[in-house]
Amino acid sequence: MKLYTYWRSLATLRVRIAMNLKGISADTEIVDLQAGHQRKPEFHAVNPQMVVPALVLDDGGPILFQSMAILEYLEETHPAPALLPKDPRGRARVRGISQITVADTHPLVVPRIREYILKDLKLDEATLAAWIKHWTTAGMRAVEENLAGIPQTGVYCHGDSVTLADVCTVAQAIGYQLFGNDLGQFPTVKRIFDTCMAQQAFASAHPAKQPDAPKK
């Protein structure tokens, strides 16, 4: 198994966390998004969308892409520990919380969007920073309001076991902080974040701990 990754990719971070939780190991192939290596023909052949993550399985079948699809595949093929509740309504809630970040927030601030804002729309760095802060804060607020005071929220986003909602929320919270924002304004998210980051599966997946991360 091979995982195409980049240290700062929040989408790949989700996959790293889930693999750690499930005890799954994989070889890694670094795709430097900052240097534009995702546009190289050899990676285009792996993932025509030219984004990470991409997961190559040992059976030689189709390459897996898009983080949520990969997370669902890992859940179905490695069911222990379970990252989705047993009941349909609980599974829907976990998926909904996950999608706030995966589908509605993170896609607005990925490298290709930031590049388009600066290079194609010719907007300045201050405007880009305001864009990022606006949408990432709105996403964190939406997660917070879907967690705070809700009976189904427990030690974690849903109940007292880690689910995909925690995987996705923690990854987005890390990104929120990487962009220089304070997580403390979202107390429920921060509590869950701190609880998760005390676990090795989450902590070792942190972008700063990846081999391609900058030394400073």
Number of C-alpha atoms within 10 A of each C-alpha: 13 15 21 21 26 25 21 21 20 26 23 26 28 27 27 27 25 27 19 16 19 18 12 12 12 15 10 14 14 15 23 17 19 11 8 12 16 21 18 11 12 11 18 14 11 19 21 13 13 20 26 24 26 23 26 20 14 10 7 8 8 10 14 17 20 18 21 19 12 20 20 16 13 19 19 13 8 15 13 12 14 17 25 23 18 9 8 10 10 15 17 13 18 21 18 16 22 23 19 21 24 23 12 14 20 21 14 16 19 15 15 15 14 18 14 12 18 14 11 10 9 10 13 11 12 9 12 17 14 10 16 20 17 11 17 24 20 15 21 22 15 16 23 20 13 18 20 16 11 11 9 15 16 15 15 21 30 24 14 11 15 20 22 27 25 26 24 27 27 27 28 25 23 19 21 20 12 13 13 11 15 13 18 10 13 17 12 22 26 18 14 20 22 12 14 19 15 10 11 13 18 23 15 15 22 23 23 16 13 15 11 15 13 11 7 4
